[in-house]
Amino acid sequence: MGDILITDDERDIRELISEILQDEGFTTRLAGTSDECMAQIAAEVPALMILDIWLKDSNMDGIDILKSVKRDHPEVPIVIISGHGNIEIAVAAIKQGAYDFIEKPFNIDQLLVVIRRAMETSRLRRENTELKRGETHSAELLGDSAAFRALKSQLDKVTKSNGRVMLTGPAGSGKEIAARYIHANSNRASAPFVTVSSASIEPERMEEVLFGREVAGRGIEQGLLEEANGGVIYFDEIADMPLGTQSKILRVLVDQRFQRVGGTDKVQVDLRVITSTNRDLEAAIEAGTFREELYHRLNVVPIAVPSLEERREDIPLLAEHFISVFNRAQGLPLRKLAEDARALLQTMLWPGNVRQLKNVIERVLILGENGGDITAKELPSSEDGGGEEGRVVLSGGLATLPLREARELFEREYLLTQINRFGGNISRTASFVGMERSALHRKLKSLGVVTTNKAGGRVAYIEGDDA
């Protein structure tokens, strides 16, 4: 969450504010002079500052500190308090970048409302800063499977346009990375990329977060739409946006203008809109939870992001990439994947997709040995169950069949898995399973397994099933 630095020359006041905030679960630090305040900031930049205008026995007053902090740490919200406050001081503080202004004696409820809003603003700014720092890295697309190449080809076609793109696909498949790739390779690459997490923002705060707000005598707080001006606004999981906000976003798409909460002026913006969802929006429209007109406005260029199951060939490459990432970011061991680990990773179930794979690799690096290759023994035996080491746990259906039928069923499923793992490449499959190519062809024919070309690449299926 980050901590709050309270600077006030009156000890009773700063300790009272600290106790109130600590009761609400916040962490606080205290300073009584400008020197103490600047030393605290130098030691660690706070998430939020509460700053008195007048500081006795100090080299700087509150406005001086405000200017200094806003110059060096513009992302830190600062709430100004003063017992000598007037509208001129409030306006001066707001013009210098203060988040808000509260007069002493203050109302505790009012103080808490302002602090909670300011802390949320601080969180969003930190997230956006972190995302911008990692933007080049996070926009990197990795893969060589047919499904991946088809995705990249589609993304490359839309990078230079200004068309609205809707990315669909299961959770964890990499929809935000795809959105960042579009931005990084567009003519808006030098402008902001701002993410709106539709599911994590409280519905009653959504409009304020998006459109910003105006408070009489206190000034303007920009929303995410203004922060994204000239760049890209990315609505993650758009299906979770409240209905009331949907209608207002629809007007923004039409006019590229909006009003801040509490304001009267129209704010003009230039935005490219990219959205994502893992849900069926047409079903949501039928259920009355999503506006049909908004759907058609957003779904100009639909692009499906494939699940990890559809691009199993890419799993070793992605795993090795995550090993490298965790080595750089966390100092975890830089280990290689043994061949048995590569094979197991490609045959495991991945309901959480790329995100789940990343989590598994991190877990293995944290819990595993510091040296040597990562072996299959270090991986989860199965993401949906498992058995004792060295044993194969039979499904109920397989365990009840005669040996010949069970063997045939196992061979069919095993070869289907391996062929699809290698993207339908018979030569690579034959090499892995230890068979001659011609022998594998005969075996597949006897088991009723056929291969065919589909949009995402070559796949295998059982003859008689839907391809």
Secondary structure, 3 states (H helix, E strand, C coil): CCEEEEECCCHHHHHHHHHHHHHCCCEEEEECCHHHHHHHHHHCCCCEEEEECCCCCCCCCHHHHHHHHHHHCCCCCEEEEECCCCHHHHHHHHHCCCCEEEECCCCHHHHHHHHHHHHHHHHHHHHHHHHHHCHHHHCCCCCCCHHHHHHHHHHHHHCCCCCCEEEECCCCCCHHHHHHHHHHCCCCCCCCEEEEECCCCCHHHHHHHHHCEEECCCEEECCHHHHCCCCEEEEECHHHCCHHHHHHHHHHHHHCEEECECCCCEEECCCEEEEEECCCHHHHHHHCCCCHHHHHHHCCEEEECCCHHHHHHHHHHHHHHHHHHHHHHHCCCCCCECHHHHHHHHHCCCCCHHHHHHHHHHHHHHHCCCCCCECHHHCCCCCCCCCCCCCCCCCHHHHCCCHHHHHHHHHHHHHHHHHHHCCCCHHHHHHHHCCCHHHHHHHHHHHCEEEEEECCEEEEEECCCCC
